[in-house]
Amino acid sequence: MADENILAKAITEERILLTMDLDFTNLLAWSGGALPSVIIFRLKNQNYNNVNAQLENVLSQCQNQLLAAVIISVSDDAFRVRNLPI
């Protein structure tokens, strides 16, 4: 699916997008959209266990923020939360 279609599907189904692709954050920024929340992984170590550990950390600390529409950028040592729309 094209990125635009994935984004539209996530909005329709009220999903949170998990990605390593910066295109989704760019699409949201350009559109001025307020949904969906996006978690973007910018990790050097992208193996399954590391990504899941980082995801668990973000979910445990940002559950309410994710419901309110944010972009969370996850790096190896931290994460940053930006409210939508941008």
TADA-V726315 format. One record per residue. RES is the residue in three letters. SS is DSSP state (A for helix, B for strand, O for the rest). OMEGA is omega in degrees with one decimal (999 if undefined). D_FIRST is the distance of its C-alpha to the first C-alpha in Angstrom with 1 decimal. Layout:
BEGIN
res->RES ss->SS omega->OMEGA d_first->D_FIRST
res->RES ss->SS omega->OMEGA d_first->D_FIRST
END
This chain:
BEGIN
res->MET ss->O omega->174.7 d_first->0.0
res->ALA ss->O omega->-178.7 d_first->3.8
res->ASP ss->A omega->179.9 d_first->6.4
res->GLU ss->A omega->179.8 d_first->8.1
res->ASN ss->A omega->176.7 d_first->6.2
res->ILE ss->A omega->179.0 d_first->6.3
res->LEU ss->A omega->179.0 d_first->9.8
res->ALA ss->A omega->179.2 d_first->10.7
res->LYS ss->A omega->178.1 d_first->10.1
res->ALA ss->A omega->177.9 d_first->12.2
res->ILE ss->A omega->-178.5 d_first->14.7
res->THR ss->A omega->-176.2 d_first->15.1
res->GLU ss->O omega->179.9 d_first->15.5
res->GLU ss->O omega->-179.2 d_first->17.6
res->ARG ss->O omega->169.9 d_first->16.0
res->ILE ss->O omega->180.0 d_first->16.7
res->LEU ss->B omega->172.6 d_first->14.0
res->LEU ss->B omega->-174.2 d_first->15.1
res->THR ss->B omega->169.6 d_first->14.0
res->MET ss->O omega->-175.0 d_first->15.7
res->ASP ss->O omega->-179.1 d_first->13.6
res->LEU ss->O omega->-177.2 d_first->15.8
res->ASP ss->A omega->-177.7 d_first->13.3
res->PHE ss->A omega->178.3 d_first->12.9
res->THR ss->A omega->177.0 d_first->16.6
res->ASN ss->A omega->178.8 d_first->17.0
res->LEU ss->A omega->178.8 d_first->14.8
res->LEU ss->A omega->-179.8 d_first->16.9
res->ALA ss->A omega->-178.6 d_first->20.1
res->TRP ss->A omega->-176.7 d_first->19.6
res->SER ss->A omega->-174.6 d_first->18.7
res->GLY ss->O omega->-177.2 d_first->21.6
res->GLY ss->O omega->179.7 d_first->19.6
res->ALA ss->O omega->178.3 d_first->21.4
res->LEU ss->O omega->-4.8 d_first->18.6
res->PRO ss->O omega->169.5 d_first->16.9
res->SER ss->O omega->-178.4 d_first->18.8
res->VAL ss->B omega->170.1 d_first->17.2
res->ILE ss->B omega->-179.1 d_first->18.8
res->ILE ss->B omega->-178.5 d_first->18.2
res->PHE ss->B omega->177.4 d_first->20.0
res->ARG ss->O omega->-171.4 d_first->21.9
res->LEU ss->O omega->172.7 d_first->23.9
res->LYS ss->O omega->178.6 d_first->25.9
res->ASN ss->O omega->-175.3 d_first->26.0
res->GLN ss->O omega->178.9 d_first->22.5
res->ASN ss->O omega->-174.5 d_first->23.7
res->TYR ss->A omega->-176.4 d_first->22.9
res->ASN ss->A omega->179.9 d_first->26.3
res->ASN ss->A omega->178.7 d_first->26.3
res->VAL ss->A omega->179.1 d_first->22.9
res->ASN ss->A omega->178.0 d_first->24.0
res->ALA ss->A omega->178.6 d_first->27.4
res->GLN ss->A omega->179.0 d_first->26.1
res->LEU ss->A omega->178.1 d_first->23.8
res->GLU ss->A omega->178.4 d_first->26.9
res->ASN ss->A omega->180.0 d_first->28.9
res->VAL ss->A omega->-179.2 d_first->26.6
res->LEU ss->A omega->-179.1 d_first->26.2
res->SER ss->A omega->-176.2 d_first->30.0
res->GLN ss->A omega->-170.0 d_first->30.8
res->CYS ss->A omega->-174.7 d_first->28.2
res->GLN ss->A omega->-178.9 d_first->27.5
res->ASN ss->A omega->179.1 d_first->29.0
res->GLN ss->A omega->179.6 d_first->27.4
res->LEU ss->A omega->178.3 d_first->23.9
res->LEU ss->A omega->-177.4 d_first->24.7
res->ALA ss->O omega->177.2 d_first->25.8
res->ALA ss->O omega->179.9 d_first->22.7
res->VAL ss->B omega->165.5 d_first->22.8
res->ILE ss->B omega->177.2 d_first->21.2
res->ILE ss->B omega->178.3 d_first->22.7
res->SER ss->B omega->-174.5 d_first->22.8
res->VAL ss->B omega->174.5 d_first->24.1
res->SER ss->O omega->-176.4 d_first->26.2
res->ASP ss->O omega->-173.4 d_first->28.5
res->ASP ss->O omega->-178.2 d_first->31.5
res->ALA ss->O omega->169.8 d_first->30.3
res->PHE ss->B omega->-178.0 d_first->27.7
res->ARG ss->B omega->-178.9 d_first->27.7
res->VAL ss->B omega->174.7 d_first->26.8
res->ARG ss->B omega->178.9 d_first->26.0
res->ASN ss->B omega->173.8 d_first->26.1
res->LEU ss->O omega->-2.6 d_first->23.7
res->PRO ss->O omega->179.7 d_first->23.8
res->ILE ss->O omega->999 d_first->24.5
END
